[in-house]
Amino acid sequence: MSSPVETPLRSEKALKHLRRRRAADTRFRVYGLVALGFALFSLVFLICAIAWKASSAVTYHVVKTDIVLEADRIVPDGNASPEEITRNIEGFYTLVRDDLFAKFANLEDTPAVRKDFSALIDRLAVLPLARRVAKNPTLIDQTVSIQVPVSDDVDLFLKRSSPRSIPFRLGEGAQISLGQGTDEMVLRHPALESVLSSLTALGSQQGAPSVLVIADSAVARLTDLQDQTAGFEILAGDLADFQGKPLKGLIVAVPESNRTISDLQIAWALALKSEGIIRRVPHTSLLTSTDSTYPELAGSLAAIVGSLLTMLVTGMVAIPMGIFAAIFLEEFAPKNRLTQLIEVNINNLAAVPSIVFGLLGATLLLGTFGLPRSAPLVGGLVLALLILPVVIISARAALRAVPPSIRSGALAVGASRMQAVFHHVLPLAFPGMLTGAILGMARALGETAPLLLIGMVAFVAEVPSSTTDEATALPVLIYSWASNAERAWEPMTAAVIVILLALLVTMNVIVVMLRRKFERRW
């Protein structure tokens, strides 16, 4: 029996080389999977981080109650015209504030207390109520249900966002008695030792944390904690509300002098929430209201409409111009130095920073042509210049992807050059052109720098109705809100980012659907 003959393909050297090739293939696949996994992890982490930050902006706290719209407050001079009613914000505000103030029977009526109480609701929060009454003056002297947002400081506290608060439970068995002073009260409870331990664990700060005890709608403050006793100061309610009730409480970690909401305001907010007057409801005004200087009143409707109007102008200018320029350069333009120079400059324009287009728009469109500042028309033209090179490049790539045999076959049966392009080549290249155009629009939707330079950072309190009205855009609104110092703007900014991402995802889904619908294989 003869032994197998060693051939060049079965030699030890060839087998070793084959193993190295297979190992290289395996490594390449592993590298690809690792890169893909890292990209997916980064994307999921980014989306989850933004969504988590925006989750607290999905709901907010409002005052829901019934009040009588007293005529002497709403129309003090007897003029019930819609303009006068809408202008009388102070009358509506004092009406709502005094109605809430009356719910605290034991509250001392002094200017200082009323000033603190006024911080629960901002004055402009009653503007929707004023507009509602202005549209229907027959509501005057009637009992109506109102829904007014609380201030951002109260809303953040009730959401346990700021300042940080630590809940604890005392339960039953508390003994409240008079101390040495005539107005001093002392609370005795064994569980106060654990509260004292929690205070010690917080460490030393500039001032002591506040310890609040809650029994249903009654709230008191503990002072001078020592073992199982503490001073007892009632902030909302009376002593009978605490007797025989299970007690729970909050440790507000930030001292009262270092925060924007006082212990009294916290007590009033907790009492109103316990009675069902303050409720947590969906934050629909985020999508239905316009911008405001108060976070609890601000919305993104004007920015959404402004972005859509800007994208309308951008699409109407950039997409037809870019597609026709690509068809001419790819199918009809002579191949000479001039067309080569044009192609090189188009590629260079695609890499120019977006802020340069903003400077061009501010100088040319605003300065030379005198177009209106902060208008979607100007923003759309600037963004059209920005994405025009991208549309041209993607459209030319789609035309190149069509096999030359399609053109040759059309010309062979007697079609003209234009008929071959528009009847045969263009329908096959259309899905690729559409993909490039909408992806360019998605890039334009997220641009901020050009819009800042043409003035679309302006405060817009009305929804734009045309491309020449003053408007802003979602990226600019995100930049504006993120620049504010108040903590309440952080979740609001994250929520608008989610809205912008939703629009971008919608545009990409439309790309996929249209591509599948119009795609033709050859």
C-alpha positions in Angstrom: 0.0 0.0 0.0 1.6 3.3 -1.1 1.9 6.3 1.4 0.1 9.5 0.6 2.1 11.9 -1.5 2.7 15.3 0.1 1.5 18.1 -2.2 2.2 21.9 -1.9 -1.4 22.3 -0.6 -1.0 19.7 2.1 2.4 20.5 3.2 3.1 21.5 6.8 3.9 25.1 5.7 0.6 25.3 3.8 -1.5 24.0 6.7 0.2 26.4 9.1 -0.6 29.3 6.7 -4.2 28.0 6.5 -4.5 28.0 10.3 -3.2 31.5 10.5 -5.7 32.7 7.9 -8.6 31.1 9.8 -7.3 32.6 13.1 -7.2 36.0 11.4 -10.7 35.5 10.2 -11.9 34.6 13.7 -10.1 37.6 15.2 -11.7 39.9 12.6 -15.1 38.6 13.5 -14.5 39.0 17.2 -13.2 42.6 16.6 -16.3 43.3 14.6 -18.6 41.9 17.3 -16.8 43.8 20.0 -17.0 47.1 18.0 -20.7 46.5 17.3 -21.4 45.6 20.9 -19.5 48.7 22.2 -21.5 50.9 19.8 -24.8 49.4 20.9 -23.9 49.6 24.5 -22.9 53.3 24.1 -26.2 54.0 22.3 -28.3 52.2 24.9 -26.4 53.9 27.8 -26.9 57.3 26.2 -30.6 56.8 25.6 -31.2 55.4 29.1 -29.2 58.2 30.7 -31.2 60.9 28.9 -34.5 59.0 29.5 -33.8 58.6 33.2 -33.0 62.3 33.5 -36.2 63.2 31.6 -38.4 60.9 33.5 -39.1 63.4 36.2 -40.3 65.9 33.6 -43.0 63.5 32.4 -45.2 64.6 35.4 -45.4 67.6 37.5 -47.4 68.9 40.5 -50.4 71.1 40.2 -53.0 72.7 42.5 -56.4 71.2 41.7 -59.3 72.8 43.5 -62.6 74.6 43.1 -62.8 78.4 43.6 -65.4 81.1 43.1 -64.3 83.7 40.5 -65.3 86.8 42.5 -66.2 89.7 40.3 -64.6 92.3 42.5 -61.3 90.4 42.0 -61.6 89.6 38.3 -63.1 92.8 37.1 -62.5 95.4 39.9 -63.4 98.3 37.7 -66.4 96.6 36.1 -64.7 96.4 32.6 -65.3 92.8 31.5 -63.6 93.1 28.1 -61.3 90.1 27.3 -58.2 92.3 27.1 -58.8 93.7 30.7 -59.6 90.3 32.1 -56.4 88.8 30.6 -54.3 91.7 31.8 -55.6 91.3 35.4 -53.1 88.6 36.3 -52.7 90.0 39.9 -56.4 89.6 40.6 -56.5 85.9 39.5 -53.3 85.2 41.4 -54.5 86.7 44.7 -57.8 84.9 44.3 -56.0 81.5 44.0 -53.5 82.3 46.7 -56.1 83.5 49.2 -58.2 80.4 48.6 -55.3 78.2 49.5 -54.3 80.4 52.4 -57.8 80.0 53.9 -57.3 76.3 54.1 -54.8 76.8 57.0 -57.1 77.9 59.8 -54.3 78.3 62.4 -51.9 80.2 60.0 -50.8 83.6 61.3 -51.9 86.3 58.7 -48.8 88.5 58.5 -47.1 90.1 55.5 -44.0 87.8 56.0 -46.1 84.7 56.1 -48.1 85.7 53.1 -44.9 86.4 51.2 -43.6 82.9 52.0 -47.0 81.4 51.1 -46.9 83.3 47.7 -43.8 81.3 46.7 -45.9 78.1 46.4 -47.3 79.4 43.0 -45.8 81.8 40.5 -47.9 84.7 39.3 -47.9 83.8 35.7 -49.2 80.3 36.5 -52.7 81.7 36.5 -52.4 83.1 32.9 -54.3 80.1 31.4 -57.1 80.6 33.9 -57.3 84.3 32.9 -57.4 83.5 29.2 -60.1 80.9 29.9 -62.3 83.5 31.7 -61.6 86.1 29.0 -63.0 83.7 26.4 -66.0 83.0 28.5 -66.9 85.9 30.8 -70.0 84.1 32.0 -67.7 82.2 34.4 -67.4 85.3 36.6 -69.1 84.7 40.0 -69.3 81.0 39.2 -67.5 78.1 40.9 -64.9 76.6 38.6 -62.3 73.8 38.8 -58.8 75.1 38.3 -55.4 73.4 37.7 -52.4 75.6 38.4 -48.8 74.4 38.5 -46.9 74.8 41.7 -43.5 76.6 41.7 -40.4 74.7 40.5 -38.9 74.6 44.0 -42.0 73.0 45.4 -42.3 70.6 42.5 -38.6 69.5 42.8 -39.0 68.9 46.5 -42.2 66.8 46.1 -40.4 64.7 43.5 -37.6 64.2 46.0 -35.2 65.7 43.5 -33.9 68.8 45.4 -33.1 69.3 48.2 -32.3 65.8 49.2 -34.6 64.4 51.9 -34.4 61.2 53.9 -37.7 59.6 55.0 -38.0 57.9 58.4 -40.9 56.4 60.4 -41.6 56.9 64.1 -44.9 55.0 64.3 -47.2 55.3 67.3 -46.4 55.9 70.9 -45.2 59.5 70.7 -45.7 61.6 73.8 -46.1 65.4 73.3 -46.1 67.6 76.4 -45.4 71.2 77.3 -41.8 72.1 78.1 -40.4 74.6 80.5 -41.6 77.5 78.4 -45.3 78.3 78.0 -45.2 77.9 74.2 -42.6 75.1 74.0 -43.6 71.5 73.4 -41.5 68.4 73.7 -41.8 65.2 71.7 -40.7 61.9 73.4 -40.2 58.7 71.3 -37.7 55.9 71.5 -37.2 56.0 67.7 -35.7 59.4 67.9 -32.3 57.8 68.7 -32.2 56.4 65.1 -33.1 59.8 63.8 -30.2 61.4 65.8 -27.9 58.7 64.3 -29.0 59.7 60.8 -28.3 63.3 61.5 -24.8 62.4 62.8 -24.1 60.4 59.7 -24.8 63.4 57.5 -21.8 65.1 58.9 -21.2 68.7 59.8 -22.6 71.4 57.5 -23.1 75.2 57.6 -26.3 74.9 59.7 -28.3 71.9 60.9 -30.5 69.8 58.7 -34.3 70.1 59.2 -36.3 67.3 60.7 -40.0 67.3 59.9 -42.6 65.1 61.5 -45.8 64.4 59.5 -49.2 63.1 60.7 -51.6 63.0 57.8 -51.9 66.7 56.8 -50.2 68.1 59.9 -46.5 68.9 59.9 -44.2 69.8 62.7 -40.4 70.6 63.0 -38.2 68.9 65.6 -35.4 70.9 67.3 -32.7 70.2 69.8 -32.7 66.4 69.4 -31.3 64.6 72.5 -31.5 60.9 72.8 -35.3 60.2 72.9 -36.6 63.8 73.2 -36.8 66.8 70.9 -38.4 70.2 70.7 -41.7 70.2 68.8 -42.8 73.1 66.7 -46.0 72.9 64.7 -45.8 74.3 61.2 -49.2 73.1 59.8 -52.2 71.8 61.6 -52.7 71.7 65.4 -51.7 69.5 68.4 -54.8 67.4 68.1 -53.8 66.2 64.7 -50.7 64.5 66.1 -52.2 62.9 69.2 -52.5 59.1 68.9 -51.5 59.1 65.2 -48.7 57.1 63.6 -45.9 59.6 62.8 -43.5 59.6 59.9 -41.0 62.2 58.9 -38.3 63.6 56.6 -34.8 64.7 57.2 -34.1 67.6 54.8 -30.3 67.2 54.4 -29.6 70.8 53.2 -29.9 73.4 56.0 -32.8 75.9 55.6 -30.5 78.8 55.1 -28.8 77.1 52.1 -31.9 76.2 50.1 -34.6 78.1 48.1 -37.6 76.5 49.9 -38.2 77.0 53.6 -39.5 74.6 56.2 -42.8 76.4 56.3 -43.2 76.1 52.5 -42.4 72.4 52.7 -45.0 72.0 55.5 -47.7 73.8 53.5 -46.9 71.8 50.3 -47.0 68.4 52.2 -50.3 69.4 53.9 -51.9 70.4 50.6 -50.6 67.2 49.0 -52.0 65.1 51.8 -55.4 66.7 51.4 -55.4 66.0 47.6 -55.2 69.6 46.6 -51.7 69.3 45.2 -51.6 66.3 42.8 -49.0 64.9 40.4 -50.4 64.8 36.8 -49.0 64.3 33.3 -46.9 67.2 32.1 -48.8 67.8 28.9 -47.9 71.5 28.8 -44.4 70.4 27.8 -45.9 69.7 24.4 -48.7 72.2 24.3 -47.1 75.4 25.8 -44.5 77.8 24.5 -41.3 79.0 26.2 -41.4 80.7 29.6 -38.9 82.0 32.1 -40.5 79.7 34.7 -39.6 76.0 34.2 -43.0 74.8 35.5 -44.8 76.9 32.8 -42.3 76.3 29.9 -43.1 74.1 26.9 -41.6 73.2 23.6 -44.5 73.7 21.1 -43.1 76.9 19.6 -39.7 75.2 19.1 -41.3 72.0 17.5 -43.3 74.1 15.1 -40.3 76.3 14.4 -38.1 73.2 13.6 -40.8 71.8 11.3 -41.1 75.1 9.4 -37.3 75.4 9.1 -37.1 71.8 7.8 -39.9 72.6 5.3 -37.8 75.4 3.9 -34.7 73.4 4.0 -36.2 70.4 2.1 -37.9 72.6 -0.5 -34.6 74.3 -1.3 -31.9 71.7 -0.8 -33.5 68.5 -2.1 -34.7 69.6 -5.6 -31.6 71.7 -6.1 -29.2 69.0 -4.9 -30.8 66.2 -7.0 -30.9 68.2 -10.2 -27.3 69.3 -9.7 -26.3 65.7 -9.1 -28.1 64.6 -12.3 -26.4 67.3 -14.4 -22.9 66.6 -13.0 -23.2 62.8 -13.3 -25.1 62.4 -16.6 -24.9 65.5 -18.7 -21.9 67.7 -17.7 -18.8 67.4 -19.9 -15.8 65.8 -18.1 -13.3 68.7 -18.1 -11.3 70.7 -15.6 -14.2 73.0 -14.7 -16.5 70.1 -13.7 -13.6 68.6 -11.8 -13.1 71.9 -9.9 -16.8 72.0 -9.1 -16.7 68.4 -7.8 -13.7 69.1 -5.6 -15.3 72.2 -4.1 -18.6 70.3 -3.5 -16.6 67.7 -1.5 -14.8 70.5 0.4 -18.1 72.2 1.2 -19.4 69.0 2.8 -16.5 69.3 5.4 -16.9 73.0 6.2 -18.0 73.6 9.8 -21.6 74.5 10.2 -20.8 77.8 12.0 -19.3 79.1 8.8 -22.7 78.7 7.1 -24.2 80.6 10.0 -21.8 83.5 9.5 -22.6 83.5 5.8 -26.3 83.5 6.5 -26.0 86.4 9.0 -23.9 88.4 6.6 -25.7 87.7 3.3 -29.3 86.9 4.2 -29.7 89.3 7.1 -27.3 92.0 6.2 -27.5 92.2 2.5 -31.0 91.0 1.6 -32.6 92.2 4.8 -34.6 89.1 5.5 -36.4 88.9 8.9 -34.2 87.9 11.9 -35.1 84.7 13.9 -37.3 83.5 11.0 -37.6 79.9 9.9 -37.1 81.2 6.3 -33.6 82.4 7.1 -32.8 79.3 9.2 -34.1 77.0 6.4 -32.0 78.7 3.7 -28.8 78.5 5.9 -29.4 74.8 6.6 -30.2 74.2 3.0 -26.7 75.5 2.1 -25.3 73.3 4.8 -26.8 70.0 3.6 -26.7 70.8 -0.2 -23.2 69.2 -0.7 -24.4 66.1 1.2 -27.5 65.8 -1.0 -25.4 66.2 -4.2 -22.8 63.7 -3.1 -25.4 61.0 -2.0 -27.5 61.6 -5.2 -24.4 61.1 -7.4 -23.5 58.0 -5.6 -27.0 56.6 -6.1 -26.8 57.4 -9.8 -23.4 55.7 -10.1 -24.8 52.6 -8.5 -27.2 52.1 -11.4 -25.5 49.6 -13.9 -24.4 51.2 -17.2 -26.4 48.5 -19.0 -29.6 50.3 -18.0 -28.5 53.4 -19.9 -27.2 51.4 -22.8 -30.4 49.5 -23.1 -32.5 52.6 -23.1 -30.4 54.3 -25.7 -30.4 51.1 -27.8 -34.2 51.2 -28.2 -34.2 54.8 -29.3 -34.6 56.8 -26.1 -32.9 60.2 -25.9 -30.2 60.8 -23.3 -32.7 62.7 -21.2 -35.4 60.0 -21.5 -32.8 57.4 -20.5 -31.9 59.3 -17.4 -35.4 60.4 -16.3 -37.4 57.3 -17.4 -34.9 54.5 -16.6 -32.0 55.6 -14.4 -33.7 58.0 -12.0 -36.4 55.6 -10.8 -33.7 53.0 -9.9 -31.6 55.6 -8.2 -34.5 57.3 -6.4 -34.4 55.2 -3.2 -30.7 56.0 -2.7 -31.3 59.7 -3.4 -34.2 59.7 -0.9 -32.0 58.1 1.8 -29.3 60.7 1.4 -31.7 63.6 1.3 -33.6 62.6 4.5 -30.4 61.8 6.3 -29.1 65.3 5.4 -32.4 66.7 6.7 -31.8 64.8 9.9 -28.4 66.3 10.3 -29.9 69.8 9.7 -32.6 69.2 12.4 -29.8 68.8 15.0 -27.8 71.8 14.1 -27.5 74.6 16.6 -24.5 76.9 15.7 -25.9 78.3 12.4 -29.3 79.1 14.0 -27.6 80.9 16.9 -25.8 83.2 14.6 -29.0 84.2 12.7 -30.8 85.0 15.9 -33.1 82.0 16.4 -32.0 81.9 20.0 -34.7 84.6 20.7 -37.3 84.1 23.4 -40.5 83.0 21.6 -43.7 83.1 23.6 -46.1 82.6 20.6 -46.3 79.7 18.2 -45.1 80.7 14.7 -47.7 80.5 11.9 -45.5 81.2 8.9 -41.9 81.0 7.8 -41.4 84.7 8.4 -42.6 84.8 12.0 -40.2 84.9 14.9 -39.3 81.3 15.9 -36.8 79.1 17.5 -35.8 75.5 17.0 -35.4 72.4 19.3 -31.6 72.4 19.3 -31.5 76.1 20.2 -34.2 75.5 22.9 -32.0 72.8 24.4 -29.0 75.1 24.4 -31.1 77.9 26.0 -32.6 75.7 28.7 -29.3 74.0 29.5 -27.7 77.4 30.1 -30.1 78.2 32.9 -28.9 77.8 36.5 -32.0 76.4 38.1 -32.2 72.7 38.8 -35.7 72.4 37.4 -34.4 73.1 33.9 -32.3 69.9 33.8 -35.1 67.3 33.4 -36.9 69.7 31.1 -33.8 69.9 28.9 -33.5 66.1 28.9 -37.2 65.8 27.9 -36.7 68.1 24.9 -33.7 66.1 23.9 -36.0 63.0 23.9 -38.4 64.9 21.7 -35.6 65.8 19.3 -34.4 62.2 19.2 -38.0 61.0 18.6 -38.2 63.3 15.6 -34.8 62.0 14.3 -35.9 58.4 14.8 -39.1 59.1 12.9 -37.2 60.6 10.0 -35.0 57.5 9.8 -38.0 55.2 10.0 -39.5 57.1 7.1 -36.3 56.6 5.1 -36.4 52.9 5.7 -40.1 52.6 4.7 -39.8 54.7 1.6 -36.6 52.9 0.5 -38.3 49.5 0.8 -41.4 50.8 -1.0 -39.6 52.3 -4.0 -36.6 50.0 -4.2 -36.3 48.1 -7.4 -33.8 45.4 -7.9 -32.1 44.6 -11.2 
